[in-house]
């Protein structure tokens, strides 16, 4: 499962980067900044560890989909 979650996170980051490239106006700048933050989080070591990438299994006992974000 962890390999699949890691690939899904990588795919999501790639999709966000492509979408970010379509935003060109000044109105899109705040959204571009937000997308960049999300991409950095998806690619971070901490996020990858939470997905269980390093083979030690997830560090949390429930799926990330059940987490609520502020």
Helices and strands as residue ranges (DSSP letters): H 2-22, G 26-28, H 29-43, H 45-50, G 64-66
